[in-house]
Amino acid sequence: MGNSFGGAVNFVDLDRYPIDHDCQARRDLLTSAQALIKADGSAVLKGFIKPEKIGELEDWKLLFAGDRHF
């Protein structure tokens, strides 16, 4: 998979959520998230975004959101 996520991987806690490469932990994460979505309609991934990067995402949202809602 490599860099197919671009700069997004800089924001994700890849130790906790190894979405950047194929491994058993990634497959387990996907299976769990899919089961939660099927059961509840959503999956909450606590700590998915690195805490130190949340401010940058908030800045980005304000810059590009316009009238959109997140």
Secondary structure, 3 states (H helix, E strand, C coil): CCCCCHHHHHCECCCCCCCCCCCHHHHHHHHHHHHHHHHHCCCCCCCCECHHHHHHHHHHHHHHCCCCCC
